[in-house]
Amino acid sequence: MTAIAHQAPQHLRQINARRDAEAQARRQEALARLAARRMPLPGQVSRQNQPGLGLRAGHPHLHRVASPMPAPETAVTVQASTGRAKPNLTSREVEVLRTWMLVDSKPAVAQELYISLGTVNTHLTRIRAKYAEIGRPAPTKASLVARAIQDGIMTLDEL
């Protein structure tokens, strides 16, 4: 038996082509919105943190709350003995940092502290941002270990 190729009528092909073009445009818009999203880091002022912006565009059920940014003089404490600036880490950030140094991986930290992997990554991102903010960048785990030892968060014996 021979198969007969059935072609859609011209108007259906035009409709399908238009739908495909609209779907592609929606995909591109969604990707552009996703690429424009940025998580504000400590000490950075973003458009989202400015008061008076009201509701989030496209999401009328999500209200934006203006969180007060810490004053520049309170964001950093200086250690008197070494003269190094020390970031103002929260107790939870210190706990996540110490746990990450003592276990093998970020998923293990999440399991140990009963938090999600995303939360672990968020804490580590903010810790790194605080170190970068004071001029002591720590982009790797090894550099974070060094900073923690320098700042008295951990000792070599604990590692």
N, C-alpha and C positions, 0 to 999 in steps of 0.2 A: 504494500500500500504506500502510496505517496502522501506525504503530509502537505497540506495546503497552508501556506503562511497567510495568516489573517492580519491584515493591517487595519488599524483603527482609522475611522474617518478623520478627515482633516480637522474638523472642529474639536474633536477629542484630543488630537495631538497638540493643538494649540493650547487647550485648557491644561493638559499635563505639563507642557513646557512652561506655562505661566506659574503653575503650582510649584514646579521645581525651582524656578527662579525666585519665587517668594520664600520658599523654604531655605534656599541658599542665602538670601538676604537676611533672614531671621537668624540663621546660624552665625553669619558674620557679625551681626549686631550683638549677639550674645557673647561671642568671643571678644569683641571690643570692650563690652562692659566688664567682662571677667578680667581682661588685661588691665583695665583702669582701676580695679579694686586694689587698694593697698591697706595693709594693717598699720595704723599709726604706732610708731615706736615711742617709748618714753622720751619726753623732751622735744618731740616733734609736734608742730602745730599743723593740723591738716584742716581742710575745708569742713570735714565732718565734725570736728571738735569746736567749730566756731558757733557761739550762741546765736539764736535767732534764725536758724535755717529751717526750723519747723520739722515737718515730716520728711522722711527719706523718700526721694523720688521713686515712684513705681511701687512703693511698699507702704500704703497708707496705714497699715496696722503696726508698723515698727516706728516707734518714737525715738528720736535721738535725744539723749541726755547730755548736756554739756558738762563734762567732768573738769574740775579745776586742775590746771596744770601746776606742778610744784614750782615754787620760785627757784630761779637758778642757783641761789645761794644755799638752798636746802637740798638740792639734788646731789651734791657731792660733799663728802666729808673728807678732811685731810688728816692723814695719820701723822702725828707729830714726830714719831721716832724715825720714819723713813723719808718723810717729805713727799710721799706719793699720794696722789688723789685716790680715794677709795670710793667705789660706787655705792650708792645707797640701796643695797639689795634687800628685798623683803625676806621675812623668815621662810616663806614658802619657796622663794627662789633659791635661797641657801640650801634648803632641804633637797630640792630637786637637783641642784648642782652637786651636792655631796653624794647623793644616791647614784647619780650618773657616773661619778668617778669610781664608785665602789662596785658597780655591776658591769656586765658585759655590753649591754645595748640599751637603747632608748625604750624598746618594748618591755625590757626587764624592769626599767625604772617605772613605767606606767603600771605594770603589774604589782610591783613592790609598794607603790604609793596609792594604788587604787584610783588612778586617773587615766584618762585616755592618752594615746600617743600624741594626738594633736595638742593636748595641754602641755605635755612634756616639751614638745617642740616650741610652743609659744613661750614657755618660761625660759628656755635656753636662748631663744631669739631676743627676748627682752634683756636677759643677762648680758649677752654680747653687745646689744645696743648701748647699755649703760656703760660698759667698759669702753666702747668706741667713743661715746660722748665725752668721756674724761681724758681721751687721748691715749688710752691703753688698749688698743684693739686686741681681740682674742677670737680670731676666726676659726680656730681648730680646737679639738678637745685637748690636745697637748698644751696649747697656749692658755686655755681655761684652767687647766691643772696648775700651771705656773702662776697664774693670777691668784688662784685660791690659796696657794701656799704663801705667796707674797703678802696677801691680805689677812693671813691667819685664819682662813676659813677651814683649812685642813693642814695636817702636818705630813711629812714624808712617811712617818711611821704608820699612819692610817692607810696609806696606799699599799 
